[in-house]
Amino acid sequence: MLGGAPGLSGRWERLEPRPRARMLRQVLHAGLRSSFHAIGRFVASHPVFFASAPVLLSVLLGASFSRYRVEADVENLLAPKHSLAKIEGNLVESLFPVNRSKHALYSDLQTPGRYGRVIVTSRKGSVLDPVHLDTVLKLHRRIYQMQVMVPPTGPNSFNYSFSYLCLPDDKNVCIIDDIIRAMEEIQLARAFNRSVPVLRYPITQLADGRQAYIGHQLGGVQSWGSSRAVMGARGEGVRSARALQLTYYLQARGGLMDQVANQWEKAFCAELQHFAALHPKLGLYPSTSSSLRTDFQFSSVLAHRPLLASLGVCGMLAVLCCSMRDCVRSKPWLGLLALLSITLSGLTAAGILNLTGATYNSTYLGIPFVMLGHGLFGSFEMLSSWRRTREDQHVKERVASVFEDVMLRFSGSTLLHLLTLGLAASPLTNMEAVRLFCRTAALAVAVGYVYTLSFYSSCLVFTGYLETGYRHGCFCRRVPKPDRLDSKPAWYRCLMHTRYQDETAHTPHAVAHTPTNPNLTLTHAASLPAALHGLTANSTHTHSNPHPQDSHLLLGCVRRCYGDWITNTYVKPFVVLLYLVYISFGLMGFLQVTQGSDPSALVAMDTATVLYTRAQQRYFSSYSPVIGFYIYESAPYWNTSVQRDLLEYAKGFQRISWLEAYLNYLSDRNQSTSQPRENFTRTLRHAFLREPRFTHFADDIIFAERGQGEEPDVAASRIFLVAKTTENKREEMSVLLDTLRRLSLTSRVRFLIFNPSFVYLDRYAAAVSSPLRHSLLAALFLLGLSSLAAVEPLVSVWLGLTLASVQFGVLGFMTLWGVELDCVSVLCLIAALGHSADCSGPLLCGFASGRGDSRTRWVRAALERHGVPSLQTLVCFAAALAPLGWVRSNLTRTLFRCLTLTAACSALHTLAFLPTLLTFLPPSKSRGHRRQEGEGQRQEVECVEMNDSTRVVDQITTV
């Protein structure tokens, strides 16, 4: 029947699957808008409660700062949480614990709980010159005799010296570096006018016949065989050396000893500082076990004042962005109240963290900027929407209209923030610093969203009542009418300038519009995470003045100048060319991305850690750190093939090997190296290890008892390897680690290799990049899901491409700017996803929601509606970042550069690339509005319902 009805055929065709899906999306969108409209009315009806409750809650939670704790384990923060290197380190510590070592220790292999370390350099000459050598030994004696009193005062105070705290050897004497013994031998020979013993490098022979590796203790070496400052072959004589490194190991056997060791480390640094002042010819660069933690957290101390300066600068610009020529419609206080809302939300989030026992670290310095970017976006969007509402409405209706128009976009962008940060904070993230930052940032964003809906919205209600009463936006004083204002002085008239409603109302209840007005022909096109984009304007957003916001400087510039310029036909090719240049430089940087696994690159500048690291890289970079080669299972060492394999593995390294020394020992005694197990082990235990020059190898072998009367087995053993390196030391160590690990999988002898630096190198690239990949995939998944509910699915496609383009640009340009891919830069890249969605999402949705007219007109309309709030957000955000660039810290420098690039790339896409590309790329503006053939021109009537506090009036507007 319906098919035969001539008048219903067109309606029947509209029930095809695609229009039906669009209708369902419109119903969903209308339901969400109605919900936010009701929430807005409720907040506007109870402004005092929603203004006071957040303040009271923030004050109560702020009192929890008595539980403030700082993260003490920096390795746990900056190293991959789950890595093979940590498992290997635990196995090594169980087999060969440092506290059981009774002979020489290697300072870059063992990492005991406490230690003091110093690099001594000569500003002129060699540290082995007699005057410098005597000074260094004098420094050693002063450190050895230094005492600390714990507790500092009281009758129970005791003095503790290094001899009480040190690690003792088998003779109960403190273990000291071999270079000290070699220097004492040289000093003794000079004192008795004997020939000075030859000091060889990197392995020298001491007076007791023992060979010692001093490559990590002597640096900047020139050998007799070469005039260049390079390392010679094994055992070349040393002509001069520019630096040496001394390490003093402490043992912490309990709470009291740990406290004593901590005091000793502080006294150690103070003593070195005093000694350096007395001997200016030497340079001293100290480092202790707590230096990295102290210098890493020192960035937070340095950033206190710059953060306050950022808040002040941002506050001034926010006031300017909220101000207008019209003193009544100007709302400067809302700029400060927006920052107050963000500050209160941050205080609340910090209080929650304190109550839950969370710890703080310096990476949290980026969280205020994440909150600032997102909070200002919501604040400026709400203010812009408020200025588009009808001024003859009641304040409650205007606030409800603002909620209906803005909260879909703001809720969607908040959801995108929470999803990207939440997935990066999940157990899938292997980097603890990234996980903690994202968890805290997600909490702060969620609290900030609630405070924007409550505190800032209630402030908007109060300023709305001031506007309704024609009171000054800054001084809250009622503005006199023009007839009374004419008699005032010029400065007073300028200060009290406003526009009364009865001056500009052309008709009492109706306003005529034309179809070419892009501000008023928006359709209701949006949906759920169109909330992500928040699509359209409310039909109640009309004005009695065609251009009511012209007194706002930025809006006037965009409306009169920038909108026409960026959409000009002759400008478009240059913008497209600029985008191609942007992609080219981004690709150039993307291909040069390097990982930054060095934890010293994240500490404050000019600190002990940075100065020590620079000295170490300058003087001790020709050889790798000592690598432990651990055979953790019993092996047939007496077997010739096993001996050959182990010697082959160590070939090409500088090595300290008990097996090689033992085989040479057997060869010197004309004994076969291939012996039965009992003979091999008996000679090893009762002859080789009892030689004074080989006694120190007893620490490298673990024997396992067999039956009674049988020789024990060698259950585990270790040898030490040192590789020749170049400038790219950490990259070469990473390659070496992967090579030796692959070799261990195919070897007949079960072994592993370990160095403490492997904890930072092992799977670092995967651990750093995985949260970024997860967050990007989460954002794209959410956008893909939202396309099923959005009236215009192309919005999700455009927004996804924009996010990817911004991420690509930030990653590429930060590499060109000298920023490595470390945990801090990855945090910024994750935050950039939400920031770019905040800026570009409303513009895309405002463009896609319109129908009819040309693309250019809708681009201009979208720039007027949403480009100005995005520009205000970007200006305040960039101004807040400026003081951060003056902080003398590597961590804050990385934050500043990455966040600055995020703001710049987002601004380029929002204000240049997207407005240009949308003028000739989908979505189409004419779809669904084509006239059927033979159908004449007809007049369409739009009914707009206007509500105020007393009546409902139907306005009939002819379009």
Buried (B, 14 or more C-beta within 10 A) or exposed (E): EEEEEEEEEEEEEEEEEEEEBBEEBBEBBEEBBEBBBEBBBBBBEEBEEBBEBBBEBBEEBBEBEEEEEEBEEBBEBBBBBEBBBBEBBEBBBEBBEBBEBBBBBBBBBBBBBBBBBBBBBBEEEBBBBEEBBEBBBEBBEEBBEBEBBBEEEEEEEEEBBBEBBBBBBEEEEBBBBBBBBBBBBBBEBBEEEEEEBEBBBBBBBBEEEBBBBBBBBBBBBBBEEBEEBEBBEEBBEBBBBBBBBBBBBBBBEEEEBBEBBBBBBBBBBEBBEEBBEEBEEBBBBBBBBBBBBBBBBBBBEBBEEBBEBBBBBBBBBBBBBBBBBBBBBBBBBBBBBBBBBBBBBBBBBBBBBBEEEBBBBBBBBBBBBBBBBBBBBBBBBBBBBBBBBBBBBBBBBBBBBBBBBBBBBBBBBBBBBBBBBBBBBBEEBBBBBBBBBBBBBBBBBBBBBBBBBBBBBBBBBBBBEBBBEBBBBBEEEEBBEBEEBEEEEEEEBEBBBBBEEEEEBEEEEBBEBEEEBBBBBBBBBBBBBBBBBBBBBBBBBBBBBBEBBBBBBBBBEBBEEBBEEBBBEEBBEEBBEBBEEBBEBBEEBBEEBBBBBBBBBBBBBEBBBBBBBEBBEBBBBBBBBBBBBBBBEBBBBBBEEBBEBBBEBBEEBBBBBBBBBBBEBBEEEEBEBEBEBEEBBBBBBEBBBEEEBBBBBBBBBBBEEEEEEEBBBBBBBBBBBBBBBEEEBBBBBBEBBEEBBEEBEEBEBEBBBBBBBBBBBBBBBBBBBBBBEBBBEBBBEBBEBBBEBBBBBBBBBBBBBBBBBBBBBBBBBBBBBEBBBBBBBBBBBBBBBBBBBBBBBBBBBBBBBBBBBBBBBBBBBBBBBBBBBBBBBBBBBBBBBBBBBBBBBBBBBBBBBBBBBBBBBBBBBBBBBBBBBBBEEEBEBEEEEEEEEEEEEEEEEEEBEBBEEEEEBEBEBEE
